[in-house]
């Protein structure tokens, strides 16, 4: 694989649309493989029974908590490196990457200890019933043992995204995911019909397969980046110089982004709690299945949004606000159109899709109602989600936090609680609360983005005029 020793700035400026897709398509492909894995994983776990699906479901808020913090900080690293490359400051880009590795080490240790020490208690707080708590905890405990590998792999990917390279990290992640799919049945079942070489670990076997896969991904990154010098970014830690200013620049975007994702994780836990209290564990299982399918629907949105962090960051760093505006309009319009078409197809095929995951008629009915209503919200996610990533590319993390808090804490969770617990309405009203909250985000996000870009452009023009006079 070729070593990248020059930045991609000029290439991105010459053809912004192509550059966006050069990031988005590998991201979509990688996430498609990851989503396929999550679906296959759920199919394997589903063979253990509905209770096993629910046991894993109560881990999802914690999973999103860890992913949220890590990807949030990773976004801060991506945006900082992209802007540094836009400013044609390689030393700053290199140092930002090294600060990212320092953060990864701290996060890996902290999250591992947190999970092992209080994970079981947190699962109970999140609503895991007594008959499921041991199975839920067995899954979480094994996952904690591989936390360091998970965190570092995400941070490595974020660093490479900042320089505009998503092909290599996606290839590595895809390798790990495919390995995970192969290991899943070996770790989960006894495989008596194939000679009994399976480990028969049940739910915790699914977690163990993931840990082994992530460990291999971690060592591939280490080998290619530290020993093969694959990237434009240099990982020479001997020349590392700690900079409070640079750390602040990363965290100004990373911390609000992390908190916003933690809020979404909290929202996931709240929804599980509301569904358990209001409608029973089958509702949680159905919501978890539809959530896995959400990931599939969001693939093009997340790919385009990830590309926007790098492209907007580079163009803003280079003070090319004309390019910033044009790539935003192009990206959001494509996301909306693609997801609208996909939503129509999924809406029509919903009963067949849900039927792949469970034979339980009650879970099927709940899952179909959830997915069909959510199909109407997906195109608006194609507007709201990219807006948050645009703001991060511009070096601003607070807007994402505010919009997420508005959507989850002030709209969807309170409405769902009212409909399910206070007013005892049909479960369909819980799905309506999600749709309403997404619509609010799709209105607030674009307004805030355009206002911010105009302010930055005017500020840059004022600075240029003052320097000339």
N, C-alpha and C positions, 0 to 999 in steps of 0.2 A: 504494500500500500504506500502511495507516494507521501513524502514528508512535505508539510505545508510550511514554507519559510517566509512567505510574503503574506501580508494581510489581504483580505478580500474586499477592502473598502472600495477601490476603484471599480471592481467587478460589480459590486452591489449598486453603486451610483449609476453605472452605465445601463443596467437593466434591473430595476427594482422588482418588477413582477416576477421575472425569472429567479431572482435571488430569494424572494419570498418562498416560492415553490421549492427551491433547492433545500430549504430548511423544512417546509411544511410536509412535503411528500415523504421524506424519511421518517419524520415524526409520526405521521399518519400510519405509515407501514409498521413502524415499531409498536405503536399503540394498538394497531389492529391485531398484531401477534399477541400482545399482552392481554388484550380484551378476549381474544380467542382462548388464551390460557385460562383467564378468569371464568369463562363460560364452561370450558372443559373441566376445570377444577370443581366448579359447582355441580357439574353433572356427576363427577366421581363422588363428591361428598353426598350428593343426593341419593346415591345408591346405599348409603349407610342409614338413610331415613330422614324424615322431615325434622326430627329433633336435632340432628347433626347440622342441617342447614341453619336452623335457628341458633345453634350454639356458635357457629361461625359468624352469623349475622351480628351477634352482640360484640364481636371483635371489630366489626367494621368501623365504628366511630373511633376506636383507638388506632386502627390502621390509617384512617384518614387524618387523624391527629399527627401521627408520625410523618406521613407523606406530606401533609400540609406544612409542617414546620420545615422539613428538609427542602421541599420544592420551593417554599417561600424564600428561604435564605438563598437557595440556588438561583432564583430569579434575580435577586439582588446582585449576585455574582455575575450572572449573564449580562444584565443591564450595564453594570460598571465596566466590564471588559469591552462590551460593544461600544460604549461611548468613548472609552480610552482609544480604541482602534479608530473610531471616527475622528478623534483629535490627533491621530497619528502619533500616539504616545505609547510605544511598545513596552517601555519600562514599567509604566503604570499598569498596563494590561497584565504583564507577568506577575507583578506584585499583588494585584487583585486576586489572581489565581492562587497564589501562595497563601494569602489570607483566607481564601476559601477552604483550603486544606486544613488550616488551623481550626477554623470553625467546625469543620466536619469531625475532627478528632474530639473536640469538646462535646458536640452534639451526640456523637456515637456513644461515648461513655455515659453521658447524662441520661439519655433515653433508655439505654440498657439497664442501668441501675433503677431508674424509675419504674420500668416495666416489671422487673423481677421483684422489687420490694412492695409495690402497691397495686400491681396489675389486677390481682384477683379481687381486691376490694373495689377497685374502679369498675370492674365488670359487674359486680353486684349493684353498685350505685347506678349503673347504666340500665339496670332492669333485668339482668340475667336471672331467671328463676332458679330456685334451689336445685331442681332436678336437672338443670343444664349447666350450672356453674362449674362443676368439675371438668366437663368436656370443653367448655369455653376456655377455662384457664389452661388446660393442657395444650391447646392450640396457641395461646398467647405466650406461654412460657418458652416453648420451643422457638417461636419467632424472635423472642428477645435475645436468644443466643447468637442470632445472626444480624443483630441490629447494626453493628459497626460496618459490616459489608454493604448493607442496604444504603446507609447514609453516604458512605464514600462513593459508591457507584453513581448515586444521583448527583453528587457534587462534581464528580469528574465530567458527567454529561453536561452539567450546567456551564462549566468552564469552556468546554468545546463549543457549546451553543453560542457563547459570547463571541467567539471568533468566526462564527458562521458555518461550523462543521457539525452536521447532524448525521451524516452518513455513517461515519465510523462508530460513534456511540450507539446508534440504533442497531447496527450490525452486531455489536457486542451484546446489547440487551436482548436482541432476538435470539442469539445463541443461547443465552441463559434461560430464556423463556421456553424455547423448544426442549432444552434439557429438563426443565421443570416438568413439562408435560410428560416426558418419558419416565421421569422418576416418580411422579404422582401415584400411579397404580401400584408401583413396586413398594412404596412406603405405606400406602393406605390399606391395601388388601393383602390376603395371604396367597392369592393366585394359585389355589390348589389345582385348578384345572390345567395350569401350565407348569406343573411340577412342584408347586409350593415354595417358590423362591421369594415370594413377597414377604415383607416384614410385618404386615398386619398391625400397623400402628393406629389405624383409624384416623380420626380427625387430626391428631397431632402429626400423623405421617404427612399430611398435606403441607403443614408448616415446615417439617423437616426437609421435604423436597425443595421448598423455596429457599431455605437457608443454604443448602448445599449449592444450589444454582447460583445464588447471589455471591457466594464465596468465590466461585470460579470466575464470575464476571469481574469481581474486584481484582483478582490476580491478572486477568487479561489487561485491564486498564493499567495496572502498575507496570507490567512488562512493556506495553506499547508506548506509554508516555514517559516513563523514567529511563528505560533502557534502549528504546528504539527511537526516541525523539520524534514521535509521529506528528506533533502539533506545531502550529505557529507559536503558541505560548510556550515559554521555557519553564521547566520545573526544577531549576537548579536551586535547591533549598539552602545551599551554602551561602548564597548571596541575599538571603531573605532579610528584609529590614521592616520591622513592625511600624505601621503608620496608623495613628489614631484617626487621621483625616480620611484615609482610604477605608478603614474599617467602618467609620461612620457612614461613608458613601454607600457601602454595601448594605449596611443594616438599616439605613433610612428607607430603602426599598424592601429589604428582606424581612425586617421585623413586622411591619404592617401587613405584608403579604402573608407571612406565617400566621399572624393573629387572625387574619381573615379566613385562612384555611382551617385554623383551629375552631373558629366560629362555625364554619360549615360542618366540621366534625362534631361539634357540640350539637348543631342542628340535627345531624343524623341520629345522635343519641336521643335527643328529645323526641324525634319522630318515632323511633323504636319504642320509647317509653309510652308515648301517646297511643301508639297502635296496640301495644300489649294491654294497657289498661282499658282502652276503649273497645278493642275488637279481638284480642287474643294473639297467641304466638303465630298462628297461620297468616295473620296480616303482616307480621314482621318478615316471615319467609317470602311472601308475595312481593313485598316492598323491596327486599334484598334482590330477588330475581329481576324485577324491573330496573333496579339500580345498576345491575350488571349490564343490562341492555342500554341504559342511559350512556354508559361508557362507550358503547359501540356507536350510538348516535352522535356523541360529542367528538368523535375522531377527527372529522374535517375541521371542526371549530378549534379544537385544541392544537391541531397542526398549524393552522393559519395563525392562531393567537401566539404560539411559540415563535413562529417566524417574525411576527410583528415586534416582539421584544428586541430581537437582534437588529432588524432593519431600521426600526424607529430609533433605537439607541445609536446606531452608527450614523444615521442621517442627522439626528439632533446634535451629536457630537461634532459633526462636520458643518453644522449651521445651515443645512440644506432643508429648510422648512417646506419648500415647495415639494420636495421628494417625500417628506413626512406626510403631508396632506394627501398627495396622490396615492401613496401606498395604502393609507388608511381607507380611503373610499373604495379602492379596488378590493382590498382584503375583506372588508365587512360585507360588501355586496355579494361577493362570491360565497362567503360563508352562509349568508341568508338563503341564497338560491339553492345551494347544494343540500342544506339541511331541510329545506322545505320539500324538495323532491323525495329525499330519503324518508321523511316523516309520513308522507302519503303512502309509500310502500309498506312501511312498518305498521301503520294503522290497519291496512287491509289484511296483513298477515299475522296480526297480533295473537289470535287464538292458537294458531299453529306454533308460533314462536314460544309462547308460554308453556304449551303442552310438551315441549322438549325437555323441560326442567323438572316437571312433577306430574304424578298421576292423581294427586289429591284434587278433587273437584272444587273444594272450597278455595284452596290456594289458587287454582286456575282462574276462578271467577274474579277474585280480588285482583290478581295480577293483570288480567285483561282490562278491567276497568281503570286500573292505575296507568298502564302503558298507553291506552287510547287517549286518555285525557292529556297525558304528558306530551303526546305527539303534537298537540297544538301549541305547546310552549317551546319546543326545541328550536324553531326558527328564530325566536326572540332571544334565546341563549346565544345564537349566532351573532347577535348584535351586542349583547351585554358582556359576554366573556372577553371578546377581543378588546373592548374598551378598557377593561382593567389591565390587560397586558400592555396596551399602548401607554398608559400612564406610568407603568413600571419601566418601560423602555425610555421614557422621558425623565426618569430618575425620581418619580414621585410615587410613594407607597400609600400615603394616607387616603387618597380617593378610593382605592380598592377596598380598604378597610371600612370606610364609611358606607359604601354601597353594599358591601356584604352584610354589615351589621343591620343596615336598613332592611335588606331582603330577608335575612334569617331571623333576627331578633325582634324586629318591629313589625314584620308582616306575616311571613309564613308560619313560624312557630306559634305566635299568639292566636292566629286565625285557626290553625289546626287544633290547638288546645280547646278553643271555644267550641268549635264544631263537634269535636269528638267527646270531650269530657263534660263540658258545661251544658251544651245544648243537645247532646246525644244524637247527633245527626248521622245519616248514612256515611260510610267510609269514603264515598265519592267526594264528599266535601273537604276531606283532608287533601285529596289531589287538587281540588280547586284552589286551596290555599297556596300550594306550590306555584300554580299557574299565575295567580295574581302577583305573587312576589317577583317572579321572573319578568312580568310585564313592567313592573315599577323600575326594575334595574335597566331594562331596555330603553326606558325613557330618560332616566337620570344620567346614565353612562355617556351617551354621545354628546349631550349638552356640556358635561364637565370636560370631556376630551377637547372639544373644539375651543372652548373658552381658554383652556390651559395653553394650547398651541398658539393661539392668537396672542396671548400675553407674552409667551416666550419669544415669538417672532418680533413683536413690538419692542421688547426689551433689547433684543439683539440689534435691531435697527437703530435704537437710541444710542447704544454703546458704540456702534460703528460711526454714527454722525458725530459723537463727541470726540472720538479719536481722530477723525478727519479734520475737525475744527481746532 
